[in-house]
Amino acid sequence: MKNCFIHAGIAAALFVATSGAGLAGLPTYYPEDIPYTGIVGGISNNIITVDANTYHLDSGVRVHTLSTAYGSTHSLTVNTPIGFTKTSDRSGNSVITEIWVMPEVEQD
């Protein structure tokens, strides 16, 4: 149960950090507004779980990290906070097209 509260706190902090007047302190290649945020729960075979939701990864998914404008999905691990954009494929599956690795949120 405590883990649920931690994830909720991280999600709330990410929402605050990614809404409003931009993303202060992040690299200039990060956009001012990131539409979706969450915590990576797992990644395998072009499928990623974010906050218990499953998404397909677009074959050309772009990954941006805090240290490089163009990274890869190999930089994504369980519990990594991310921001992302998504679309739907012809079958109605949610597909992530772009990912930004977000800074870790410190817990008290």
Order of alpha helices (4+ residues) and beta strands (2+ residues): alpha-beta-beta-beta-beta-beta
